[in-house]
Amino acid sequence: MRGFKVAKGYENINLPKRSTKQSAGYDFEICEDLTMHPKEIALAQTGVKAYMMEDEVLKLYPRSSLPKKFGLTIPNNVGIIDADYYENDDNDGAIFIQLYNLSDQTITVKKGTRIAQGIFSKYLTVEKEDIIQTSRNGGFGSTGH
């Protein structure tokens, strides 16, 4: 199974949900106001953690309104949340979403603004692979260290 929970240290947040019956993505909100300067990259807190099957991934994409309404985007185009990120020791699996301010203005995004959509997917692996490390203990850039 797969789903969402509130990560440790967060409260009074909305878990991601689909807007319509046929929506592929679950809308993610930020859980606190975020002010970004021009051309700045920042981490938007969601306070959400996601659990899924071992052979699944949660892909985070910018909502289509993000650049038009706010002048923001996700700089790496898609965020990848692996199954072993859930409840890691570093941050309990709390999901942060990288945002890039494309504009020449300081932008403030208010708590509760939907900024990304998450889609769960299965993935395939190759046989006879060498795994770099067997477990995860953190977020951005934590594997391979």
Summary of the structure (lengths in Angstrom):
residues: 145
radius of gyration: 15.6
end to end distance: 29.7
largest distance: 50.0
contacts: 397
relative contact order: 0.27
helix: 6%
strand: 36%
